[in-house]
Amino acid sequence: MNRGDVYWFNLDPTVGNETQKTRMCVVVQRLNTEKSPVLIVCPISDAGARPPNLLNPAVPRGAGGTTKDSRVLVHQIRTLDKNRIVGAKVGELCENIMADVSRGLKAILDL
């Protein structure tokens, strides 16, 4: 598992406004992805008519295994147990998209 890899994760149970359901998530963690029992990820959601922004970078249809234009929900960063993975890796996001994700993470985490 590497930073930028996309997997389906079961995000339930959730509380309040946390992103729900089983959905694609991108691994944003760089170190210790193989040995750690948990991964730091950001969910991916259908873009709908909403334009991308700093905290919701665009993922064009087809990138990372997506079937629709989507957005990475950087503001919904989560640490998830690997047991929440549903199935095999579905894809990976390119360097340009991951650079946008990194900018969003730096902003939301004030790094």
Secondary structure, DSSP 8 states (H G I E B T S, - for coil): --TTEEEEEE--S--TTS--SEEEEEE---SSTTT-SEEEEEEEEE-TT---BTTB-EE-TTGGG-SS-EEE-GGG-EEEEGGGB-SS--EE--HHHHHHHHHHHHHHTT-
